[in-house]
Amino acid sequence: MSKGTHDYRDDPRNAQIKISINGELVPRAEAKVSVFDSGFVLGDGVWEGLRLHDGGLPFLDMHLDRLYEGAKAIDMDIGLTHAQLTERLLQVLRANKMHEHVHIRLMVTRGVKATPHQDPRFVIGPTTVVIVPEYKEPLPETVERGIRLFTVHVRRGPPDVQDPKLNSHSKLNCILACIQATKAGYDEALMLDPHGFVSTCNSTHFFIVRKGEVWTSTGKYCLGGITRANVLRLCREHGIPAFEKDFSLTDVYGSEEAFVTGTFAGLVPVREIDGRVIGTGKRGAMVERLQHLYMNLVKQESAKGPRV
């Protein structure tokens, strides 16, 4: 069984990469944070996943805006400006002589605590900023053949419990959803919102195609996905009817196509959900078209921003 959209083949070059920890470049085998770090103690922090494509960082501003918005929401001062954090990203990529086929995990926690306790007032230093760049590509067979989803009992909660719009280190609900789907023999989890409508997946955003229309959830109970937003943008620009709306599993099972989106793999078709074959069980025309449009957009955006 695959590991869903995030499955990849190991690249031996990753054993020798340098990782940025608070601006210091450290060999992978020696990269460590304190056991008193807020992220380790309680998952107190925010993060982003980015791609390096042809020497550029597509949608970097969107990712950093989401990171800083999340940090503000949890009352955490990252301690670096957008420009300083961008330079730190470029620094570690240049040090590793990376140019293409790289996935980057940018993580910021509240910092080291005097004692393991949830109260942020026990923090005794600045934030911890870690950047992990790895040679990592989605499997071509996953992008073409697609994945299988299982609807789990774990729901996407309302914002007054833990706001799903926060890309926080606290992902236990998504992990539990992933475990349930895996135990059921599927690749990833499909999650419902508190009202029983389809929301999102445990690590990607979910779309269906019905009668030439692209549907996704209202977005009320999921992360503000950047690939999701760009797919909706592409639909608008290319005359494809697209809607953010409530819909049920009945709508999903009767759809002609389905797909998920995420920074790592872009657009990935979904061929089966809860034992129901979606459409023909193969990548459909709409998904293939949107995959091509998205890759063209990635190329355009990679050429615009800062480059390594």
Residue pairs with C-beta under 8 A, 6 or more apart in sequence:
1 182
1 185
1 187
2 139
2 142
2 147
2 187
3 187
4 142
4 147
4 187
4 188
4 203
4 204
5 138
5 142
5 147
5 187
5 188
5 203
5 204
5 260
5 262
5 264
5 265
5 268
6 138
6 203
6 262
6 264
6 265
7 138
7 139
7 142
8 136
8 137
8 138
8 139
9 137
9 139
11 134
11 135
11 136
13 135
14 28
14 134
14 135
14 136
15 28
15 29
16 27
16 28
17 27
17 28
17 96
17 133
17 134
17 135
18 25
18 26
18 27
18 28
18 92
18 95
18 96
19 25
19 26
19 27
19 28
19 31
19 92
19 130
19 131
19 132
19 133
20 26
20 88
20 91
20 92
20 129
20 130
20 131
21 31
21 32
21 33
21 128
21 129
21 130
22 126
22 128
22 129
22 130
23 88
23 91
23 129
25 91
25 92
25 95
26 32
31 130
31 132
33 39
33 40
33 109
33 128
33 130
34 40
34 112
35 41
36 112
36 113
36 114
36 115
36 116
37 109
37 111
37 112
37 113
37 128
38 44
38 45
38 109
38 110
38 111
38 112
38 113
38 120
38 123
38 128
39 45
39 107
39 109
39 110
39 128
39 169
40 109
41 113
41 116
41 117
41 118
42 118
42 170
43 168
43 169
43 170
43 171
43 172
44 74
44 76
44 109
44 110
44 118
44 120
44 168
44 169
44 170
45 76
45 107
45 108
45 109
45 110
45 127
45 128
45 168
45 169
46 67
46 70
46 71
46 74
46 76
46 108
46 166
46 167
46 168
46 169
47 67
47 105
47 106
47 107
47 108
47 167
47 168
47 169
48 63
48 64
48 66
48 67
48 105
48 106
48 167
49 103
49 104
49 105
49 106
49 262
49 263
49 264
50 57
50 59
50 60
50 63
50 89
50 103
50 104
50 106
50 263
51 57
51 58
51 102
51 103
51 104
51 263
51 264
51 298
52 93
52 98
52 99
52 100
52 101
52 102
52 103
52 104
52 133
52 308
53 100
53 298
53 299
53 302
54 99
54 100
54 299
54 302
54 303
55 99
55 100
55 302
55 307
55 308
56 301
56 302
56 303
56 304
56 305
56 306
56 307
56 308
57 89
57 104
57 302
57 305
57 306
58 297
58 298
58 301
58 302
58 305
59 226
59 230
59 301
60 86
60 89
60 305
60 306
61 82
61 305
62 226
62 229
63 106
63 226
63 263
64 82
64 85
64 86
66 167
66 224
66 226
67 78
67 106
67 108
67 167
68 78
68 82
70 165
70 166
70 167
70 168
71 77
71 78
71 108
73 163
73 166
74 110
74 166
74 168
75 120
76 108
76 110
76 120
76 127
77 127
78 85
78 108
78 127
78 129
79 126
79 127
79 129
80 88
80 129
85 106
85 129
86 306
88 129
88 131
89 104
89 106
89 131
90 306
90 308
92 131
92 133
93 102
93 104
93 133
93 308
94 308
96 133
98 133
98 135
98 308
99 308
101 135
101 136
101 137
102 133
102 134
102 135
102 136
103 133
103 134
103 136
103 137
103 263
103 264
104 131
104 132
104 133
104 134
105 130
105 131
105 132
105 134
106 129
106 130
106 131
107 128
107 129
107 130
107 131
107 132
107 169
108 127
108 128
108 129
108 130
109 127
109 128
109 169
110 120
110 123
110 127
110 128
111 123
111 124
111 125
111 126
111 127
111 128
112 123
112 124
112 125
112 128
113 122
113 123
113 124
114 122
114 123
114 124
115 122
136 264
138 264
138 265
138 266
138 268
142 265
142 268
143 265
143 266
143 267
143 268
143 291
144 269
144 283
145 269
145 271
145 282
145 283
146 259
146 268
146 269
146 270
146 271
146 282
146 283
147 187
147 188
147 260
147 268
147 269
147 270
147 271
148 186
148 187
148 270
148 271
148 272
148 273
149 181
149 186
149 187
149 188
149 189
149 190
149 201
149 206
149 258
149 260
149 270
149 272
149 273
149 274
150 180
150 181
150 184
150 185
150 186
150 188
150 189
150 190
150 273
150 274
151 189
151 190
151 191
151 192
151 249
151 273
151 274
152 176
152 177
152 180
152 181
152 189
152 190
152 191
152 202
153 180
154 173
154 176
154 177
154 180
154 189
154 191
155 191
155 192
155 193
155 194
155 199
156 164
156 173
156 191
156 192
156 193
156 194
156 199
156 200
156 221
156 222
157 164
157 173
157 194
157 221
158 194
158 221
159 165
162 168
162 170
162 173
164 200
164 221
164 222
164 223
165 222
165 223
165 224
166 223
167 223
174 189
174 191
174 202
174 203
175 202
177 189
177 191
177 202
178 188
178 189
178 202
178 203
180 189
181 187
181 188
181 189
181 190
181 202
188 201
188 202
188 203
188 204
188 260
189 201
189 202
190 198
190 201
190 206
190 252
190 273
190 274
191 199
191 200
191 201
191 202
192 198
192 199
192 249
193 199
193 217
193 220
193 221
194 221
195 246
196 248
197 217
197 218
197 246
197 247
197 248
198 206
198 217
198 247
198 248
198 249
198 251
198 252
199 206
199 217
199 221
199 222
200 206
200 217
200 221
200 222
200 223
200 225
201 260
203 262
204 260
204 261
204 262
204 265
204 268
205 216
205 222
205 223
205 225
205 227
205 228
205 260
205 261
205 262
206 216
206 217
206 258
206 259
206 260
206 270
207 214
207 215
207 216
207 231
207 258
207 259
207 260
207 261
208 214
208 215
208 216
208 247
208 251
208 252
208 255
208 257
208 258
209 215
209 255
209 256
209 257
209 258
209 259
209 284
209 286
209 287
210 251
210 254
210 255
210 256
211 256
212 240
212 241
212 286
213 241
213 242
213 243
214 231
214 232
214 235
214 240
214 241
214 242
214 243
214 286
214 290
215 242
215 243
215 245
215 247
215 251
215 255
216 228
216 232
216 242
216 243
216 244
216 245
217 244
217 245
217 246
217 247
218 244
218 245
218 246
219 228
219 244
225 261
225 262
226 263
227 261
227 262
227 263
227 266
227 267
227 294
228 261
230 294
230 297
231 242
231 261
231 267
231 290
231 294
232 242
232 244
234 240
234 290
234 293
234 294
234 297
235 241
235 242
235 290
236 242
238 293
240 286
240 290
249 274
252 258
252 273
252 278
253 273
253 274
253 276
253 278
255 278
255 279
256 278
256 279
256 284
256 286
257 269
257 278
257 279
257 284
257 285
257 286
257 287
258 269
258 270
258 273
258 278
258 279
259 267
259 268
259 269
259 270
259 287
259 290
260 267
260 268
260 270
261 267
261 268
262 268
266 291
266 294
266 295
266 298
267 287
267 290
267 291
267 294
269 282
269 283
269 284
269 287
270 278
271 277
271 278
271 281
271 282
271 283
272 278
272 281
